[in-house]
Structures are given as structure tokens and as C-alpha cells.
Amino acid sequence: MKRVAMLSVHGYFDPKPLLGATDTGGQVVYVLELAKALARREGYKVDIFTRNFEGRLPEEAVNEDVRVVRIPAGSDEFIPKEELLPVLDELVDNMERYIVKNGLEYDIFHSHYWDAGYVAMKIAARFNHWFVHTSHSLGAWKKERFKDVSGAEEMFHFEERIAREKVIFQHARGITATSQAEYDNYKHYYDFENENMVIIPPGVDIEVFHPLQEGENEPETGLPENYILALARIDHNKGFDLLVHSFALLAPENPDLCLVIGGGSKNPKQPEIDLKNELMEIATSYNLQDRVLLPGYVPDELMAPYYRNARVFVLSSRFEPFGMTVIEAMACGTPVVVTSLGGIRHFLNHDKDAMTVNPKNTEEMSLAIDKILKNNSLRKNLIENGLKTVYEKFTWDAIAAQHIDFFNRLS
């Protein structure tokens, strides 16, 4: 029996996560799906360690071979990931007590994001073991993109994060990068190279995300018949404002076309509310307030229908370590327009399985969307090639097999 300890300590980590809640997005999906795919391999069990807060259950089963284990640290209040460092040593101590008390032994420790890397580095050392690390995002890379934003250092504590990332990278026995861009950024920003660093992309659950099957009933979404879709946390870096400007260029020639920006938390906090208001102000300035829709949190059962019924899916991020929503949309048979500032671009071919654009060039983005809307031959090719790409590169079972090969190499 191989027992794996995954660590993903920030955000709301649940067997069925509330995507869009603060600090709860693609990384949570990644860790859950990887854990489940590993457990589908004979002889693997996975515990996912995260921080406990707000009186949540200390343990919760995902399935018979995967569970979420919540370890207390600090107060019982939610703590944003940028403010977690002061409680991480307590998390290490309490995680060690939990492992010892329950007589657990782990063959692999695998951390996700720098905060979990800090915990994994210390907990693995206490058990005289090694760990594997996946950054998902790099502090120095993010810092560069916020260099012109006032107060960014006070908000994100970049220098503190970067210093600890450097130590984590040196201590990890192996590192997985989710894209070529991320792989290259270790060298570019940290002057770090390691023979035990590999590129393994995220995957997609093809049991959930797929074209509508014969005899399958599509749930009612409440969305208009003709729409462009974006779906993510409501966050500045997702470039939704850029997308609204691009949509304004398309709107006059497509009078029945709407823009749907889905995602966000069930109980949005003020920053999310402020950004939604900003997006609607932009829409109103173009007299498009009735055609730009912000439905908010999207429940799991409606995710695939949202993708499937869209004319085009757009990832408009100013920066994006990977972009898992893109492969979910592709798996549903929806053509995609993808930011050139995201890691997933290295896995796709422009004009073949995706249209790649610079989202800061709103005219370029609008032209790519318009081309898909008007060119049926292109649309058909993007759908067919997108599905082929997903099945060849991005199923979670294939991704789990790559991880197991890597773990075995390090053992």
C-alpha cells in the first residue's frame, strides 16, 4: 500500500469544493482530481492535509481511498493565503501530532503552493523523509505583474514569499511544473535548475466534462441562448474588464449575443462585490448592461452545461499559471480563445485547437471571438481538435500515471 500525504493548506478545501470562494479555485480542483486519480491506481491511498477553521469537520471522506484532513492552526477564523505564514509552524506541529497519534506512515509528501511547501519541508524532515513540490504560481513572477500596482507589496508580501520559495525549491527532492512557462520561470526568476524537475500539466475529469451524450438531459441553466462564456474567480488578474471592452466591439454586429462572466463565491466579500460593480460600470458605459451577465457562483451540476451551451469560451487572464477552465471547455466541445499570457498556451496550437490572443489587445481578442462566431469550418475544426487534444494530453488518469513514474524515480 502506498500512502500519499498531499498538502494544500489555504482556502476552503472540501470533497465538493465551493469554487469561487476566497482562495478556492483551480488548485483545489487539481489536488482533488490528482488524489482521486492516484487512488484509482491499485494500492494507493491519499490524505489531503489543509488548515481547519470556522468549526469545520477534522476529517471528511472524498471516497474510500481519499480523505480531507483539516489541521487547526491559529484562530478559528478564515485567514487569506497572504496572511498564513505566522500560523504555519503551528500547523506543522499539529500535523506531526496527528500523524503520530494515528500511527500513520507516508511514502510520499506532495505540497501545493508555497505555503504548503513550507509545511511539507518541515514535516517531511521531522519524519526523515523527502517531499515533492508543485508551486502552481511563483511569487517573483506574480510580483513582476503587479509592479505598477500601488500597495502590492503590503497586500501580497512578495519578498517574504520569494525568500521562502527559494528555500523550498532547494529542499524539495522533486518539483513538478504545470507548464513550460512555469518551468522556464524557475530559471528566469530564481536562477534555479534541478534534474528532478518535470512538466506535468493539470487534467480534466472527462466523466463530468464532455459533449452532450445521446439520451442525456441538459439541465436548465437560465442563461440566454446565444452567449460567450468566461468562468473563474472574480479577480482582477482574470481580465474580465478587458473582456467586457472586447465584447463591446462585437456587440453592434451581434445584437442577440450576450457575455456571461460566471464564477465567484456564494457569499462574496467586498473586493469581489467591488469588482463586479466595476465590470457593470464598464458595461453600462457601452449601454450593454442588459447583455453582460454576472450570475455568480456556478454549482457543480451546471458547470458542464455552462460550457457546452456557450458559443465560445474565453480565458482573458492578464496572467495565468495554467488555465484549467480551458481544458474543461474543450472537453465539453466548446471552441476556446486563450490568453497568450497563460501557461496552457504551450500545450495548444493557434488556429488548430484554440485561438491564442493577447487579452490586453481588446481588438485582437474581439476579432478572434468574431472569427469563431462567423466561420463554421474553423469552429468545427477547433471543436474536433480540442477534443482530440484533451483525450491525448489531459485525462486525470494519464496525469496520475506521470506522477507515479516521477515518484518512483525519486524513491
N, C-alpha and C positions, 0 to 999 in steps of 0.2 A: 504494500500500500504506500503510495506517495502522498504525503500530506503537504499542502501548499498554504503558506500564510501570505495573503495579499494585504497590502496596506494602502488605504485611500482615506485620509483622515478628515478632510474638510467637507462641508456641505451636508445635505440631508441624504444619507445613504440608506436606501430601503430596498427590499426584494423587488418591489414595484415602485421605482423612484418617482417623485414629483418633479419631473423635469421642468426647468424654468424657475424653480425656487432658487434662492440665493446660493451661488457656488455649486449648483447642481445641474450639470449638463452632460456633454458628451463623454467626459471622463468616467462618470458613474456608469453610463451605458457600456463603455469599453470594458471596465473592470468586471461588471456583472456578466457580460456575454463571454468574455475570455474565461472567467471562472467556470461558467456552465459548460463551455466547450471543453475545457480541460477535464471536467468531471465526467463528461461523456466518454472519455478515454478510460479503458478498464484500469481500475486500481488507483484512481486519483480522487482525493477529497480536498476541498478548498474552504478555508476560513477567511473571510474578508474583515479585517480589523479597521474600525473607524472610531471617531470620537462620539461619546454619548452626551446628550444634552436634552433639555426640555422633557425630562422624565420618560425617555423612550425605553423600550424593552432592551435588556442587556444582550439578548440573543434572539435571532429571528431566522428561521429557515427559508432559504430560497428554493431548495429541493432537498432530496435526501442526502446529497453529497456536497452541498454548498450551503453555507450559512453566513449571516452577517453578525459579527461580534462587536458590540459597542463598549468601548472602554472609557470610563469617566476621566476627565482632566479639567481642572479649573472649575468655574461655576457651572450651574445647570443652564446657563444662557447660551444661545447661539453665538458663536464667535466667527466673524468673517475670516477667510483664509489669510488675509494680510495681517491679522492680529493674533494668529495662533501661536507664534513662536514661544511666548512666555509660558505656555502650558504644555509644551511638547515633552519636556523632561519628565513631568508628572505622568504623562501618557505612557512614556517608556516604562517607568516604574510600575504603573498599574497593569500594563500589558504583561510585563515579566511575572507579576504576582498571579495573574490569570493563567498564564501558561503553566507555571509550576503547580499551582493549586489543582489544575485539571489534568496534570500528568501528560501534557501534550508534547510531542516532538515533531518538528517540521523539517522536511527535506529541502524546502525552498522558501526563502523570503523574497517577495517581489513587491517593491514600492512604486507608487504612482504619484507624481508631482513632488516638488522639493520638500514640502512639509512631511510627507510620508517617508521620503528618502532619509531625512534626518532621524526619524524614529527607527526606521529599518536598520540604518547604520549602527545605531546604539544597541538595539535589541538583539541583532544578529551577533554582535561582538560579545554580549553577555552570555550567549549560548555557544560561543566559539564556532560560529557559522558564518556563511557568506550571504550576500544578497544581490539581487538583480534590480536595476532601477530603470523606470521609464519616466521621462520628465513631462511629457505632454505639452509643456510650454517652458521656455527658457527666460530667466529673468533679464539677462542682458539684451536679448532680442526684443523683449517687450519694452524695456527701458528706452531703447532707441526710438520706438514708435510713439512713445509718449514724451519725447524730449521737448516738444513745444507746448506741452500741456502744463499750465500753472498748477503747482501743488502736487504734481505726480509723485515726487519722492516721498512726501509726507503721507500720501494715500497708499502707496504700494510698497514702500520700504525696499526699493530696488537694491541698494548697496548691501543691506543686511542679507537679503535673499541670495544675491550673487556670490557673496563670500561663502555662504553655506553650501551653495550648489557646487562650488569648486572642490570643497572637502568631500561632499557626497560622491562626486564623479571619481575622485581618486580612490575612494574606499570600496566602491561597488566592484564586484567581480565581473559583472557583465552589465551592459547598457543596451536597451532597445530604443531605437528612434522610430517614430511613426512615418517618417518621410525622408527623402533625400535632402530636402531643405533643412530639416531639423538636424540630420546627420552632419551636414556641412557647417551648421551654425555652432556646433561644439568646437570645431577648429577655429572658425572665424571670430567668435566672441570670447572663447575661453582658452584658446590655444591648446585644446585637449584632443588627443587621439588615443585610441585604445584598440588593440587587436580583437578584444572581446566586445565590440560594439557592432550591432547588426541593425538593419532596417526591417521592421515587421509592421505593416500597416494595420489599422483597425479593420474590423469586419462588419458584416451586416447579417441580421437574422432573416434568412430567406423564407422561413416559415411564417413570418409576420409581414415582411415587405416583399411583395410580389405583385405582378399584374393580376387583375380580377380574373378568377378562375371560372370555368363554366359551372353554372349552378350555384355560385357563391353570391350571396346577397350583400350589396353595398349599403352600409349604414347611412342614414341621413346625416349630412354634415351641417346643414343650414347655410352653406356657402353659395354664392352666386354660380351660375352655370359656366361663366367664362372668366377665368381668373389666372393671374400669375401668383406664385406662392414663394414666400420666404418663411423660414421656420427656425427659430433659435431663441436663446435667452434675449431679453430686451436689454441690450447693452450697446454702448457707443461704438465699440470696435466692430460690431456686426454690420455696420454700414447701411443701416436701414434708411437713414436720411438721404444717402446717395441714391438708393434705390427709388425713393419717392421722387427725387428730381428726374431720374431716368424715366420713370413711369409717366411723368408729366409730358415728356417728349413723345411718348407713344399714344397718349390718351386721345388727342384730337382725331386721329385716323381710326381709332378703335373705340367707338362710343359705348359699346356694351362690355368692354374689358374692365375688370377690377384688379386691384392689388391687395392681396391678403398677406399680412405680416402676422403670422401665428407664433405663439410661444409666450413665455413669461410664467410667473408663479401664480398659484391660486390666490394667495394673499399678498399682492405686490406691495413692496416698500416704496418709500418716497422717490428714490432715484429712478426706479422703473416707471412710476407714475409720471415723473417729470419728463422722461424721455418720450413716453407715449404722447404726452401733451405737445412736445416739440414736433414730433412727427405729424401730428394732426394740424399744427400751425402751418407746417410746410405744405401739406395737402390743401389746406384752406386757401393759402396764397395762390394756388393754381385753380381754385374753385373745384377741387377734387375730393372734398371732404366726404362726399357720399360714395366715392369709388375706392377709397383707401380704407381697408377694414382691419381692425386690430382685435381679433376675437379673444385674445388672451390665452390662458393655459389650454393646451390641447390634450385631452385624455388619451391614454394608450390606444384604445379601440378605434380612435378616429385618426391616428397618425397616418396609417397607410391610405385610407380614403382621401385625406387631405392631399397627399402626394399624387395619388392615382388620378384624381379629377382635375388637377391643375394642368393648364396648357403648357406652362414652363415652370421649372423650379429655379430659383436664383440664389446663389450664395454670394452676397455682396460685401463680405467682410473686408475691413481695412487691413486686418491680418488674421490668420487662422492657422494654427499648428497643423491641422489636417482638414477637417470638414466632413464629419460623419454623415450629416444630413444629405450630402450629395450622393453618397452611395445608397442611402435609403431610398432617395427619389429615383435613382437609376434602376434599382431593384424593382421598383413599382412600375417601371415602364414609362417614366416621365423624362422628357428631354431637359437637360440642365445647362445653365450658364454659370460659370465658376470663376471666382476671383483668381487673378494671377498672383495674388499676394498670400496664397494658401498652399499648404504642403501637398494637398491632393493633386495639384496640377502636374506633378511629376509622374503620376500614375495614369494620366489621361492624355488623349491625343486631340488637339484642337481640330474642330470641324469633322471629327470622326465619331467619338463617343461623348464629346462635350464641346461647348463653346467657352473659350477662356478669354477673359477680359480684365482690364484694369478698372476696378469699380470707381476709382477717383475720376475716371473719364466717363462722365454720365452719358455722353453721346455714344461712345463706343458700346457701353452696356445696353443702351436702348436699341441700338442697331442690331446687336446680337439677338436680343429677345424678339425684335420685329422680324428678323430673318427666319427664326424658327416658326413664328406665327404664320408667315406667308408662304414658306417653302415646304410643301408637303413631303417632297422627296428627302430633303435634309432632315425633317422631323422624323420620318420613318427610319432613316439610317442612324440617327442619334439614339433612338429608342432601341433598335436591334443591337447596335454595337455596345450601347450602355449595358444592356442585359448580359451580353457576352462577357464584357469586362468584369462585371460583378461576379459571375459564376466562375470565372477563371482565377480571379485575384482576391476576392473579398469575402468568401464564406467564412464563418467563425471556425468551422472545423479545420479548414486549411490554415487559418491563423494560429489555432491551438497547436497544430502539428509542427509549425515552425518554432513556436515557443518551446515545445518539448525537445525538439532537436537541439535548440540552443541551451536549455537547461542541462541536457545530457552532456553536451560539450564542455560545460563548465564544471561538472561534478568531478 
